[in-house]
Structure formats: C-alpha cells, structure tokens
Amino acid sequence: MMKKATAKKSLIYTVDLTKIDGDGAFPCPKCGVIISPDDETEEIYQIIDTRTKNNELIELVLLCKKCGSKIKLVGFIPQPES
C-alpha cells in the first residue's frame, strides 16, 4: 500500500526594506538569524528569485539556509538616473 505524500505549503515571509533602519540587515522572521546585504558568501541565505520592472529591482526572494524559510524583500528605492 502506497502512502500519500503530504505537500507542505511553504510560507513566504515579506520584509519591507523601507521599514528597516541601518545598513539593511534584518533577522529571519522565523529563526532570527541575521541576514545582511553585505554577506556575499551565501552561507546564511541564497537568492532564489528576482523581479524587475523597467530595469529596476522591485522584489527579491531569499532562502534562509538555517531554517529553510522563503523571504520576499520589497520596498527597494529606485536609483536616480545619472
């Protein structure tokens, strides 16, 4: 007899960058590990999706490597044209 696989619906947390003070670092909403934009090692998190509009970044989806949570970053400030 085959067992049915239970599909676990993954919760995506949303973090609004306009509400973060400082250098842009924030705790994972689930496990609390600090996710910093300065960390380029991909030991703590991994970028799994990006969305742009008119060549501007509008959304970034990260995967927390400590707890497996998906975190959607919104609120990117458009860069002024030079």
C-alpha positions in Angstrom: 0.0 0.0 0.0 1.4 3.4 -1.0 1.4 6.3 1.4 0.2 9.7 0.2 2.9 12.3 0.2 1.9 15.3 2.2 2.6 18.5 0.5 3.9 21.1 3.0 2.8 24.5 1.9 5.8 26.8 2.4 5.1 30.1 4.0 6.7 33.1 2.4 7.6 35.9 4.8 7.6 39.5 3.4 10.1 42.1 4.6 9.6 45.7 3.6 13.1 47.3 3.3 11.7 50.8 3.8 10.9 49.9 7.4 14.4 48.7 8.3 16.9 51.1 9.9 20.6 50.9 9.5 22.6 49.0 6.9 19.8 46.8 5.6 20.5 43.8 7.8 17.4 42.1 9.3 16.6 38.9 11.3 15.0 36.0 9.5 11.3 36.2 10.5 11.2 32.5 11.5 14.6 31.6 13.1 16.1 35.1 13.8 19.5 34.6 12.1 20.8 37.9 10.8 20.6 38.4 7.1 22.9 41.1 5.8 23.2 42.5 2.3 27.0 42.7 2.9 27.2 38.9 3.2 28.1 37.6 -0.2 29.2 34.1 0.9 25.7 32.5 0.6 26.4 30.7 3.9 23.3 32.2 5.6 21.0 32.9 2.7 20.6 32.3 -1.0 18.9 34.5 -3.6 16.3 32.3 -5.4 14.3 34.8 -7.4 14.4 38.4 -8.6 11.8 40.6 -10.2 12.5 43.8 -12.0 10.3 46.4 -13.7 11.8 48.9 -16.2 15.3 47.6 -15.3 14.7 48.5 -11.6 14.8 45.8 -8.9 11.3 45.6 -7.2 11.4 42.2 -5.4 14.0 39.7 -4.2 13.2 36.3 -2.8 15.7 34.7 -0.5 16.0 31.3 1.1 17.3 31.2 4.7 19.8 28.4 4.8 19.3 27.9 8.6 15.6 27.2 8.7 14.6 26.9 5.0 12.2 29.9 5.1 11.5 31.9 1.9 11.7 35.7 2.5 10.4 38.2 -0.1 12.1 41.6 0.1 10.1 44.5 -1.1 10.5 48.3 -0.8 13.6 48.8 -2.9 14.3 52.5 -3.6 14.6 53.4 -7.3 18.1 54.6 -8.2 18.2 58.2 -9.5 19.1 58.4 -13.2 22.6 59.9 -13.8 
